[in-house]
Amino acid sequence: MLDRGHLEILRALDEDGTLTTAARRLCLSQPALSHRIGKLEERLKVALWEKDGRGVRLTQAGRHLTDLGKRILPDFEHAEKSVRAFADGKKGLLRIGVECYPCFEWLMNVIRGFLRELPDVDIDVVQRFQFSGHEAMANRQIDLLVTADPQAKGILHYEPLFDYELLLAVAAKHPFSARKFVVPADFPGQTVLTYPLGIERLDLFTRFLNPASVSPGRQVPIEATEVMLQMVSAGRGICTLPDWIVAKHKRDLGLAGIRLGAKGLSKRLHAAVRKSDRNIGYIREFLAFGKGESPGRPRMRGAGTFPGEKATKQ
């Protein structure tokens, strides 16, 4: 019976006034256009147009259907546009999980530019840092995981974002502040502030203290990076943080950043995505923003540089 094509023909006839112009606009031949409307008239048992000189004039029934088309055809066209945007990866919801506690500020910087460039893509950030991000990826609870600890690839692709160094943050008046680096033997008797994670997920322990069979005097879990920084500044403990965070707060909080060992402790931040999702447009765009490859997102320029900001002199 009545379908979208009929409504488009009647709208074109109403706006163009002649069969020839309407047919050309719809990429139809004039006989094909006349045949389609003629068949509809037979089914409905009512005339929808009549000749008016060289053009056509819609009947009352034709005008009724044309008015209907003007109301509902824009909805069809908007729906098609939206579905094409989904297909092209320009529309959708990107659910991001974060396993890296101190990376949240960097992530907000990336999201800000991303949302400006892709206004039809929404973002949801999961901040439950103690959850199993890789399990959430496998269960499709999130679409992208920001992590510094890649696992066996399997269904996941790990896109490198940038390299950084873990530094020991201490107050400017701390005895370590004048040192170029510290060694594990310096930690007994020290109060170490850490994020509330198991020791097996803390690089200070797995890569620095445990291999030397050394433990700090005390370990104090702190949820928020801002609180941790304030406690270090007040001389209540020491902690490890990425170099860009130490550089950003060095002056205003009176901090010093000390290397862990003579060679330092380097890390690489990754974005994990399912291999099957790598070609989704907005995921490709987010990865590009994360690596600083999109307009308006300067590339990270090495240790001591906060993504999106100028380097702070050490």
Contacts in CASP RR format, 6 or more apart in sequence:
PFRMAT RR
TARGET T0000
AUTHOR 0000-0000-0000
METHOD contacts of the structure
MODEL  1
MLDRGHLEILRALDEDGTLTTAARRLCLSQPALSHRIGKLEERLKVALWE
KDGRGVRLTQAGRHLTDLGKRILPDFEHAEKSVRAFADGKKGLLRIGVEC
YPCFEWLMNVIRGFLRELPDVDIDVVQRFQFSGHEAMANRQIDLLVTADP
QAKGILHYEPLFDYELLLAVAAKHPFSARKFVVPADFPGQTVLTYPLGIE
RLDLFTRFLNPASVSPGRQVPIEATEVMLQMVSAGRGICTLPDWIVAKHK
RDLGLAGIRLGAKGLSKRLHAAVRKSDRNIGYIREFLAFGKGESPGRPRM
RGAGTFPGEKATKQ
1 40 0 8 1.000
1 43 0 8 1.000
2 40 0 8 1.000
2 44 0 8 1.000
2 65 0 8 1.000
4 73 0 8 1.000
4 76 0 8 1.000
5 36 0 8 1.000
6 36 0 8 1.000
6 37 0 8 1.000
6 40 0 8 1.000
6 65 0 8 1.000
7 65 0 8 1.000
7 66 0 8 1.000
7 68 0 8 1.000
7 69 0 8 1.000
7 72 0 8 1.000
7 73 0 8 1.000
8 26 0 8 1.000
8 73 0 8 1.000
9 22 0 8 1.000
9 26 0 8 1.000
9 28 0 8 1.000
9 33 0 8 1.000
9 36 0 8 1.000
9 37 0 8 1.000
10 37 0 8 1.000
10 48 0 8 1.000
10 58 0 8 1.000
10 62 0 8 1.000
10 65 0 8 1.000
10 66 0 8 1.000
10 69 0 8 1.000
11 66 0 8 1.000
11 69 0 8 1.000
11 70 0 8 1.000
11 73 0 8 1.000
12 21 0 8 1.000
12 22 0 8 1.000
12 25 0 8 1.000
12 26 0 8 1.000
13 19 0 8 1.000
13 22 0 8 1.000
13 49 0 8 1.000
13 56 0 8 1.000
13 58 0 8 1.000
13 66 0 8 1.000
14 58 0 8 1.000
14 63 0 8 1.000
14 66 0 8 1.000
15 22 0 8 1.000
16 22 0 8 1.000
16 25 0 8 1.000
17 55 0 8 1.000
17 56 0 8 1.000
18 54 0 8 1.000
18 55 0 8 1.000
18 56 0 8 1.000
19 30 0 8 1.000
19 33 0 8 1.000
19 34 0 8 1.000
19 55 0 8 1.000
19 56 0 8 1.000
20 30 0 8 1.000
22 33 0 8 1.000
23 29 0 8 1.000
23 30 0 8 1.000
23 32 0 8 1.000
23 33 0 8 1.000
26 33 0 8 1.000
28 36 0 8 1.000
37 48 0 8 1.000
37 49 0 8 1.000
38 48 0 8 1.000
40 48 0 8 1.000
41 47 0 8 1.000
41 48 0 8 1.000
44 61 0 8 1.000
46 59 0 8 1.000
46 61 0 8 1.000
47 59 0 8 1.000
47 61 0 8 1.000
48 58 0 8 1.000
48 59 0 8 1.000
48 61 0 8 1.000
48 62 0 8 1.000
48 65 0 8 1.000
49 56 0 8 1.000
49 57 0 8 1.000
49 58 0 8 1.000
49 59 0 8 1.000
49 62 0 8 1.000
50 56 0 8 1.000
50 57 0 8 1.000
50 59 0 8 1.000
51 57 0 8 1.000
58 66 0 8 1.000
82 91 0 8 1.000
85 91 0 8 1.000
85 92 0 8 1.000
85 120 0 8 1.000
86 92 0 8 1.000
88 281 0 8 1.000
89 121 0 8 1.000
89 280 0 8 1.000
89 281 0 8 1.000
89 282 0 8 1.000
89 283 0 8 1.000
90 118 0 8 1.000
90 120 0 8 1.000
90 121 0 8 1.000
90 281 0 8 1.000
90 282 0 8 1.000
91 120 0 8 1.000
91 121 0 8 1.000
91 282 0 8 1.000
92 120 0 8 1.000
92 121 0 8 1.000
92 122 0 8 1.000
92 282 0 8 1.000
93 121 0 8 1.000
93 122 0 8 1.000
93 123 0 8 1.000
93 124 0 8 1.000
94 121 0 8 1.000
94 122 0 8 1.000
94 123 0 8 1.000
94 124 0 8 1.000
94 143 0 8 1.000
94 144 0 8 1.000
94 282 0 8 1.000
94 283 0 8 1.000
94 286 0 8 1.000
95 123 0 8 1.000
95 124 0 8 1.000
95 126 0 8 1.000
95 141 0 8 1.000
95 142 0 8 1.000
95 143 0 8 1.000
95 144 0 8 1.000
96 107 0 8 1.000
96 123 0 8 1.000
96 124 0 8 1.000
96 125 0 8 1.000
96 126 0 8 1.000
96 142 0 8 1.000
96 143 0 8 1.000
96 144 0 8 1.000
96 145 0 8 1.000
96 146 0 8 1.000
97 125 0 8 1.000
97 126 0 8 1.000
97 127 0 8 1.000
97 133 0 8 1.000
97 136 0 8 1.000
97 142 0 8 1.000
97 144 0 8 1.000
97 145 0 8 1.000
97 146 0 8 1.000
98 104 0 8 1.000
98 107 0 8 1.000
98 125 0 8 1.000
98 126 0 8 1.000
98 127 0 8 1.000
98 129 0 8 1.000
98 145 0 8 1.000
98 146 0 8 1.000
99 129 0 8 1.000
99 133 0 8 1.000
99 145 0 8 1.000
99 146 0 8 1.000
99 147 0 8 1.000
99 148 0 8 1.000
99 149 0 8 1.000
100 146 0 8 1.000
100 147 0 8 1.000
100 148 0 8 1.000
100 269 0 8 1.000
101 129 0 8 1.000
101 195 0 8 1.000
101 197 0 8 1.000
101 225 0 8 1.000
102 225 0 8 1.000
102 241 0 8 1.000
102 242 0 8 1.000
102 245 0 8 1.000
103 146 0 8 1.000
103 148 0 8 1.000
103 242 0 8 1.000
103 269 0 8 1.000
104 127 0 8 1.000
104 225 0 8 1.000
105 225 0 8 1.000
105 245 0 8 1.000
106 244 0 8 1.000
106 306 0 8 1.000
106 307 0 8 1.000
107 125 0 8 1.000
107 146 0 8 1.000
109 307 0 8 1.000
109 308 0 8 1.000
110 286 0 8 1.000
110 289 0 8 1.000
110 290 0 8 1.000
110 297 0 8 1.000
110 307 0 8 1.000
111 123 0 8 1.000
111 125 0 8 1.000
113 289 0 8 1.000
113 294 0 8 1.000
113 296 0 8 1.000
113 297 0 8 1.000
114 121 0 8 1.000
114 123 0 8 1.000
114 285 0 8 1.000
114 286 0 8 1.000
114 289 0 8 1.000
115 121 0 8 1.000
115 123 0 8 1.000
117 285 0 8 1.000
117 289 0 8 1.000
117 294 0 8 1.000
117 295 0 8 1.000
118 282 0 8 1.000
118 285 0 8 1.000
121 282 0 8 1.000
126 136 0 8 1.000
126 141 0 8 1.000
126 142 0 8 1.000
129 195 0 8 1.000
129 197 0 8 1.000
130 196 0 8 1.000
130 197 0 8 1.000
133 142 0 8 1.000
133 145 0 8 1.000
133 147 0 8 1.000
134 145 0 8 1.000
134 147 0 8 1.000
134 151 0 8 1.000
134 156 0 8 1.000
134 272 0 8 1.000
136 142 0 8 1.000
136 145 0 8 1.000
137 145 0 8 1.000
137 155 0 8 1.000
137 156 0 8 1.000
137 272 0 8 1.000
137 274 0 8 1.000
138 155 0 8 1.000
140 274 0 8 1.000
143 273 0 8 1.000
143 274 0 8 1.000
143 277 0 8 1.000
143 283 0 8 1.000
144 271 0 8 1.000
144 272 0 8 1.000
144 273 0 8 1.000
144 283 0 8 1.000
144 286 0 8 1.000
145 271 0 8 1.000
145 272 0 8 1.000
145 273 0 8 1.000
146 161 0 8 1.000
146 269 0 8 1.000
146 270 0 8 1.000
146 271 0 8 1.000
147 269 0 8 1.000
147 270 0 8 1.000
147 271 0 8 1.000
147 272 0 8 1.000
148 267 0 8 1.000
148 268 0 8 1.000
148 269 0 8 1.000
148 270 0 8 1.000
149 201 0 8 1.000
150 158 0 8 1.000
150 270 0 8 1.000
150 272 0 8 1.000
154 275 0 8 1.000
155 274 0 8 1.000
155 275 0 8 1.000
155 276 0 8 1.000
156 272 0 8 1.000
156 273 0 8 1.000
156 274 0 8 1.000
156 275 0 8 1.000
157 272 0 8 1.000
157 273 0 8 1.000
157 274 0 8 1.000
157 275 0 8 1.000
157 278 0 8 1.000
158 270 0 8 1.000
158 271 0 8 1.000
158 272 0 8 1.000
159 270 0 8 1.000
159 271 0 8 1.000
159 272 0 8 1.000
159 273 0 8 1.000
159 287 0 8 1.000
159 291 0 8 1.000
160 268 0 8 1.000
160 269 0 8 1.000
160 270 0 8 1.000
160 291 0 8 1.000
161 268 0 8 1.000
161 269 0 8 1.000
161 270 0 8 1.000
161 271 0 8 1.000
161 287 0 8 1.000
161 290 0 8 1.000
161 291 0 8 1.000
162 268 0 8 1.000
162 269 0 8 1.000
162 291 0 8 1.000
162 300 0 8 1.000
162 302 0 8 1.000
162 307 0 8 1.000
163 266 0 8 1.000
163 267 0 8 1.000
163 268 0 8 1.000
163 269 0 8 1.000
163 302 0 8 1.000
164 242 0 8 1.000
164 243 0 8 1.000
164 244 0 8 1.000
164 266 0 8 1.000
164 267 0 8 1.000
164 268 0 8 1.000
164 269 0 8 1.000
164 302 0 8 1.000
164 303 0 8 1.000
165 242 0 8 1.000
165 243 0 8 1.000
165 259 0 8 1.000
165 264 0 8 1.000
165 265 0 8 1.000
165 266 0 8 1.000
165 267 0 8 1.000
165 303 0 8 1.000
166 203 0 8 1.000
166 204 0 8 1.000
166 240 0 8 1.000
166 241 0 8 1.000
166 242 0 8 1.000
166 243 0 8 1.000
166 260 0 8 1.000
166 264 0 8 1.000
166 265 0 8 1.000
166 266 0 8 1.000
166 267 0 8 1.000
167 240 0 8 1.000
167 241 0 8 1.000
167 242 0 8 1.000
167 243 0 8 1.000
167 246 0 8 1.000
167 257 0 8 1.000
167 258 0 8 1.000
167 259 0 8 1.000
167 260 0 8 1.000
168 176 0 8 1.000
168 182 0 8 1.000
168 238 0 8 1.000
168 239 0 8 1.000
168 240 0 8 1.000
168 257 0 8 1.000
168 258 0 8 1.000
168 259 0 8 1.000
168 260 0 8 1.000
169 229 0 8 1.000
169 232 0 8 1.000
169 238 0 8 1.000
169 239 0 8 1.000
169 240 0 8 1.000
169 241 0 8 1.000
169 245 0 8 1.000
169 246 0 8 1.000
169 255 0 8 1.000
169 256 0 8 1.000
169 257 0 8 1.000
170 176 0 8 1.000
170 177 0 8 1.000
170 232 0 8 1.000
170 237 0 8 1.000
170 238 0 8 1.000
170 255 0 8 1.000
170 256 0 8 1.000
170 257 0 8 1.000
170 258 0 8 1.000
171 177 0 8 1.000
171 232 0 8 1.000
171 233 0 8 1.000
171 234 0 8 1.000
171 235 0 8 1.000
171 237 0 8 1.000
171 254 0 8 1.000
171 255 0 8 1.000
171 256 0 8 1.000
172 254 0 8 1.000
172 255 0 8 1.000
172 256 0 8 1.000
173 235 0 8 1.000
174 235 0 8 1.000
174 238 0 8 1.000
174 256 0 8 1.000
176 182 0 8 1.000
176 186 0 8 1.000
176 238 0 8 1.000
176 256 0 8 1.000
176 258 0 8 1.000
177 256 0 8 1.000
177 258 0 8 1.000
178 256 0 8 1.000
179 258 0 8 1.000
180 258 0 8 1.000
180 259 0 8 1.000
181 258 0 8 1.000
181 259 0 8 1.000
181 260 0 8 1.000
181 261 0 8 1.000
181 262 0 8 1.000
181 264 0 8 1.000
182 258 0 8 1.000
182 259 0 8 1.000
182 260 0 8 1.000
182 261 0 8 1.000
183 212 0 8 1.000
183 261 0 8 1.000
184 208 0 8 1.000
184 209 0 8 1.000
184 211 0 8 1.000
184 212 0 8 1.000
184 214 0 8 1.000
185 212 0 8 1.000
185 214 0 8 1.000
187 209 0 8 1.000
187 214 0 8 1.000
187 215 0 8 1.000
187 216 0 8 1.000
187 217 0 8 1.000
188 214 0 8 1.000
188 215 0 8 1.000
188 216 0 8 1.000
188 217 0 8 1.000
189 216 0 8 1.000
189 217 0 8 1.000
189 218 0 8 1.000
190 216 0 8 1.000
190 217 0 8 1.000
190 218 0 8 1.000
190 237 0 8 1.000
190 238 0 8 1.000
191 216 0 8 1.000
191 217 0 8 1.000
191 218 0 8 1.000
191 219 0 8 1.000
191 220 0 8 1.000
191 236 0 8 1.000
191 237 0 8 1.000
191 238 0 8 1.000
192 204 0 8 1.000
192 216 0 8 1.000
192 217 0 8 1.000
192 218 0 8 1.000
192 219 0 8 1.000
192 220 0 8 1.000
192 237 0 8 1.000
192 238 0 8 1.000
192 239 0 8 1.000
193 220 0 8 1.000
193 221 0 8 1.000
193 222 0 8 1.000
193 228 0 8 1.000
193 231 0 8 1.000
193 232 0 8 1.000
193 236 0 8 1.000
193 237 0 8 1.000
193 238 0 8 1.000
193 239 0 8 1.000
194 202 0 8 1.000
194 204 0 8 1.000
194 219 0 8 1.000
194 220 0 8 1.000
194 221 0 8 1.000
194 222 0 8 1.000
194 239 0 8 1.000
194 240 0 8 1.000
195 202 0 8 1.000
195 221 0 8 1.000
195 222 0 8 1.000
195 223 0 8 1.000
195 228 0 8 1.000
196 221 0 8 1.000
196 222 0 8 1.000
196 223 0 8 1.000
199 205 0 8 1.000
199 206 0 8 1.000
199 210 0 8 1.000
200 206 0 8 1.000
203 240 0 8 1.000
203 265 0 8 1.000
203 267 0 8 1.000
204 240 0 8 1.000
204 260 0 8 1.000
207 265 0 8 1.000
208 260 0 8 1.000
208 261 0 8 1.000
208 265 0 8 1.000
209 215 0 8 1.000
209 216 0 8 1.000
220 237 0 8 1.000
222 228 0 8 1.000
222 231 0 8 1.000
222 239 0 8 1.000
225 241 0 8 1.000
225 245 0 8 1.000
228 239 0 8 1.000
228 241 0 8 1.000
229 241 0 8 1.000
229 245 0 8 1.000
229 249 0 8 1.000
229 253 0 8 1.000
229 255 0 8 1.000
230 253 0 8 1.000
231 237 0 8 1.000
232 238 0 8 1.000
232 239 0 8 1.000
232 253 0 8 1.000
232 255 0 8 1.000
233 253 0 8 1.000
233 254 0 8 1.000
233 255 0 8 1.000
240 260 0 8 1.000
240 265 0 8 1.000
242 267 0 8 1.000
243 257 0 8 1.000
243 303 0 8 1.000
243 304 0 8 1.000
244 300 0 8 1.000
244 303 0 8 1.000
244 304 0 8 1.000
244 305 0 8 1.000
244 306 0 8 1.000
244 307 0 8 1.000
245 306 0 8 1.000
246 255 0 8 1.000
246 257 0 8 1.000
246 304 0 8 1.000
247 304 0 8 1.000
247 305 0 8 1.000
247 306 0 8 1.000
247 311 0 8 1.000
247 312 0 8 1.000
247 314 0 8 1.000
248 306 0 8 1.000
248 309 0 8 1.000
248 312 0 8 1.000
249 255 0 8 1.000
250 256 0 8 1.000
250 257 0 8 1.000
250 312 0 8 1.000
250 314 0 8 1.000
251 312 0 8 1.000
259 265 0 8 1.000
271 286 0 8 1.000
271 287 0 8 1.000
271 290 0 8 1.000
273 283 0 8 1.000
273 287 0 8 1.000
277 283 0 8 1.000
278 284 0 8 1.000
285 294 0 8 1.000
288 294 0 8 1.000
289 297 0 8 1.000
290 297 0 8 1.000
290 307 0 8 1.000
291 299 0 8 1.000
292 298 0 8 1.000
292 299 0 8 1.000
292 300 0 8 1.000
292 307 0 8 1.000
293 299 0 8 1.000
297 307 0 8 1.000
297 308 0 8 1.000
298 308 0 8 1.000
300 307 0 8 1.000
300 308 0 8 1.000
301 311 0 8 1.000
302 311 0 8 1.000
304 311 0 8 1.000
304 312 0 8 1.000
304 314 0 8 1.000
305 311 0 8 1.000
305 312 0 8 1.000
306 312 0 8 1.000
END
